């Protein structure tokens, strides 16, 4: 299953203009649900939607790794690469807005590799 984001071209190629340093990751989060319930009858107002975010998103860019205070380099896991769907910590407070392929601004989460819980 190919995952599309506003940073994918019409051909499905990922175009994200930034490369994070160390073990940092840029993730485009899936949108929170607009409705709840089996029959999707309960509408969630926009200001409360973030509370229902599931913490799933697509890696847009990932740093190479980090060096500890003794000089040992720890690379980022090879399974984590741009385009991979991951589960991440929704409590991470950092995010930025970047321009997508359609020239609109989109919220992108910035977190560390340790804030990624798994691959989906």
N, C-alpha and C positions, 0 to 999 in steps of 0.2 A: 504494500500500500504506500503510495507516494503522498507525502504530506506537503501541502501547499501553504505558503505564507505570503504576505504582501511583498516579501523580498525575493520571491521566485519570479523568473521571467515567464513569458508565455510558453517557452520551450521547456519549462520546468527546472531551469538552472538557478541555483541559489546565488544571489548577488547581494552581499552585505559588505559595505565599504570599510569596516574596521576590523582590526586584529587585536584581541586583548593580550595583555602581557601576563606573565607568571601563570598561575593556574586559574585564571578568571574565565568566565563563560558568559556569552550573550545568548539569551533564550527568548524566543518569541512565544509567549504563553497562549494557550488555547483560551478562547473567550469563555467567561463564566456563563452559566445557563441563564436564559431569559425567563424560563418557566420551570415550575417544579410539579411533581406528582406523576403518577402513572399515565394519566391522560393529558399531562401538560396544561392543566387548567389554572394553576396558581402563577400569576405574573409577578416577577421580582422587579421592583423599581430599580432604576439605574444606580442610585446611590448605595444600594445594599447588595448589588450583584457580586462585588469583590469578596464578600463573606462566603459565597458559595463556590469560589474558585477551587478547582480540583488539583492545582499544582502540576499540570501536565503542559509540556510545550516542546518546541523544536529548537535544537541548538543551531544558532546562526554562525557563531564563531567561537573558537576555544583557544586558549593560550597553550604554549608548549609545555609548561610545568614550572616548578620553582626550585630554588636552591636554598637549603637550610643554612643556619648560622655556622655550620662546620664545613660548608662548601660542597655538600653532596647534592646532586641534582635529582629531583623526583619528577619524571615525565608524567604528563596526563595520561590516563588509561587510553589505549588504542581504540577501545570500543566507543569512546566518546569522540564524535566528529560532527562537523556540520551536516545538518539534515536528519540527525537521529532524534527520535521522539523520546523524551525523558520525563521522569517524575522528579520534581524539585521542591525545595522548602518554600512554601508560600509566605513564610514569615520574613523572608529576605526583603529588607526595605529599599534596596537600591534598584533604580530603573532610570531609563532615559528614553527620549523620544527620537526616533530616526525616521528618515524619509524612505518610504517604500518605492517600489517600481512605478506606482501610480501617482507619485509625488505627494501623497498624503503622509502625515506623521503618525507613527505607531509606537505604542509603549513596548519597550524591550527590557527584560529583567537582566540585571548584572549580578552574578553571584560567583561563588567559588566552586571548584569541583566537589568539595566536601558537602555542598548544599544540594548535590544531585543524589537522589536516593536509588535510582535505578533506571534502566532502559525499558521502554514500553513497546 
